[in-house]
Amino acid sequence: MSTTPNDTVMDLTLSFVGFVLGIAITLSIVLLFPLNHTKYKTSSFTRKQNVKKWQPPQISKGLEGCIGNTPMIYLRTLSEASGCTILGKAEFLNPGGSSKDRIAREIILSAQKSGALPKGGTIIEGTSGSTGISLSLMAAATGCKCEITMPSDQAVEKSNLMTLFGATVERVQPAAISNDKHYSRLAESRAKLSQENAMRNNEYHCSTFYTDQFENLDNVKAHRTTTGVEIWEQTGGEIDAFVMSAGTGGTLTGVGSYLKEQNDQIQIILADPTGSVLYHRVKDGVAYTPQQSEKTLKRVRVDTITEGIGIDRLTRNFTEYEECVDDALRITDQEAVNMSWHLLRKEGLFLGSSSGLNCTAAMKVAKQLGPGHTIVTVLCDSGNRHLTKLYNEEFLQKNELYVNIDAALV
Ligand code: PMP
């Protein structure tokens, strides 16, 4: 078929109109959806080679799987001031907020395994707070009930938490260990009573289990098998001293004995608050003068505002491995207060009084050893549990304590 000149003009006109329409439609899409346009703009970023991929943690098995493997923190201001490497094991980052999670896990799981704590049973403990908090959480996670006695001079934040976590909590008057009303002896006698009742009623299993954190050696075992191993691994064995206070003694002797077995040159140092008997035990081999045998001791607990540490008797969790302890330092409340506030204001670490006391002792050990050494201590719990005492200046003043951050490192 032949084409006329008219047909050619028509074809050209249609092509031109199509071309113009195409441009108009493209332009209007670009103008109408400018955000979409920029969203998909290709960037000039080029992937770096050989970047080590971050390994996300494995899936944890419930609460118990989240306990331990805490970070080790380089304490910059303490290290720079002493010329040593001072490291703090961040136990306050455990899910229950302290290293007591480790012993709660060990004691409860082993009691359930042996049948001593049946499912739905009741856990009984006397505690200054941290252990009770960890036990309350473990009780919830394992389907148990929890009954706690604690001295009324310990921060109310801690008993509030335990109640919130489902435990029954009784705050009792502070008393010496020789007194039947001592918080720990009260817990023990209640557990005994419950066991006697079960026997009287011919129950095959008593459903009450006394965790007995001071005497139950699963406490020290938890630190030998986890905390100590982690510290050794995290420092690559480069450690000259381990410094720690004692409440039950489980952390000090558990970590201490494990580290000593790896390298017997590592110094294990107790940091003891005023009033505690362990300082004399380590220094002189006796906790009491002959006139002060444990049974006759009348003095009320220990003479300190620090919490969870200091003790007026010898516990199995201290004596079982006490030969690993080389030396002891006495640390005052004023020193612990200054250091706790220093750690908050200069390191951004909001910690409890035992951590302040531990870090003061770590500084003193660093000065004794001289520059170039590595000292590890424990950051036991968070400052959140100490708002009404350590971080309440009115309370401190009533106890003739004053915050002096500048004095912390001297
Ligand atoms: N710091 C705090 C806050 C504690 O609660 C405890 C334990 N009562 C300790 C330190 C001492 O730990 P341990 O019982 O292992 O000696």
Residues whose N, C-alpha, C, O or C-beta is under 5 A from the ligand:
A	BS01	PMP	S130 S245 A246 G247 T248 G249 G250 T251 L252 E307 G308 I309 S354 C380 D381
